[in-house]
Amino acid sequence: MNAFQDESRLRRLAQAYGTPLWLMDAQTVRQRFQSLQGFDAVRYAQKANPNLHLLRLLRGLGAKVDAVSRGEALRALSAGFLGDSAQAPLHEAAQSEIVYTADLLDRESLEFVAEAGLVVNCGSIDMLRQLSQRSPGHAVWLRLNPGFGHGHSRKTNTGGEHSKHGIWHEQLGEALAVIREGGLRLVGLHMHIGSGVDYGHLQQVCGAMVELVRQVKAAGMDLLALSAGGGLSVPYRAGEAGVDTAHYFGLWDAARREAQALLGHTLHLEIEPGRYLMAEAGCLLTEVRAVKRQGNVPFVLVDAGFNELMRPAMYGAHHGMRLLGGQGPLLPSVVAGPLCESGDVFTQGAGGEVEPRPLPAAQVGDLLLIENTGAYGASMSSNYNSRPLIAELLLDGDEERLIRRRQTVEELLALEQQ
Ligand code: LLP
C-alpha cells in the first residue's frame, strides 16, 4: 500500500480531483499478477474492476480475461483482447483471450457470443442446448458445482445446493451428452466455489475436479484445460495472513498432474482471480463533512456513501480506515455516508449492526482513506440518490492518470429526457 502512504500527495489529489475519489495503484496490480505466474494463464475476473485502463494494464502483462455479460465482453474487446476463437482449432480455443462465463444466456447475449465467437463457460445445461442450436461447433467450458462451496459471506458462496451457479456435479454426464449430440466442443472444466479461500476447501475442490475429469474420460470424451476459478482471499483486517500463492498453485498443480495421468496428455491450468489482483491496489479517498454525537456515539459523516462502496452495507465487509493526520486517543466511531438511508454506514456487521471503529477524533475537512477497495468498489457503485459515479485515478510511481472522469447529473437526466 506504499502508494497511499504519502499524506501530502493524498491531500494534493483530493484538492485537484475532488472527493470522494477512487485511487488505484498500478504497481500493486503488477506485483499481484506476477505472483501467480506458476499458472499457465491468469484470467482476470473483471467484475472486480472493469475499468478499461486496468484491462489494458493487465493485457500488457499477458493476462487473459473473463466476462460475465455482453457489456464486460465489449469492454474486453475494446481493451484489445481478441474474440473470435470459439470456432478455432480446440487447442487455440483452450487458450482464448476472452471467456464468457454465465449460468444463462439472454437472447441478446446468445446472439452476441455466437457472432463474436466468444468461448463460453456454461453453468447450465440449457445454455449448452441453446448454443448448440445457434452455433454448432462452438467451444465450451463446463462450470461445475461440486456440491459444496465456501465464501466470506453467504452471498459470495457459489457452490452447494443453495447456489445457483454451475452445473450440478451429478449432471455432468447429461451435460457431456448434450455437448456430444449437439455438436459442441469441450475445452475444459471450471470450478469456482466462492470468494475467500480456505486451504481445506481448496483441497476438496481439487479432489472433486480430478473425480470429474475421471468421469469425462469414462464417458469417452476428452478435454484440454482446467480452471481453478477465482476466490483467492486478501487480508482486509490488520494481522490477517495473505494467500500463499505457491501453496495454492501447488495444490492445483497436483490435481492437474493427476488429471493428466488419467487422460494421458498435458492439461492447461488457469486461474481466474478478481479480488486478489485489485483489492489491495485501491482506496477510496473521502472528506469528513460533519461530526456529531448520537447520545454517546460519535458519528463521522463522510462524502462517500454505499452507492460508492457497497460492501459494508451488503456483506458487513470490513475495510481498514485511516484518518489523515489523525492524532490523539482513539474513539469508537461510526463512519457513515450522505445517503438518505440508515444503512449507509461503513462500519457495520453482517446483520447490519453498527460496529464502531477506533479512530482519532475527526474534524470537518479531514480526509479519511478507506482501504482495500480496489475490488468490488467502483464496479458495484450505483446512482442511488441520483449521485453520479465518481472519478477513478490510477497512480503509477510518481505519475497519476484520470482513468474515469466523474459522471454528471446531466448525463443521468439525459437518459430520461425524451
Ligand atoms: N470466477 C467466477 C466464476 C466468479 O463468479 C467470481 C466471482 C470470480 C471468478 C472472482 O472471484 P474473486 O477472485 O474476486 O473472489 N461482490 C463480492 C464478490 C462477488 C464475487 C462473485 N464472483 C464482494 O464484494 O466480495
Residues whose N, C-alpha, C, O or C-beta is under 5 A from the ligand:
A	BS01	LLP	A45 A48 T101 T156 H192 G194 S195 G196 G229 G230 G231 L232 E272 P273 G274 R275 Y276 R311 Y376
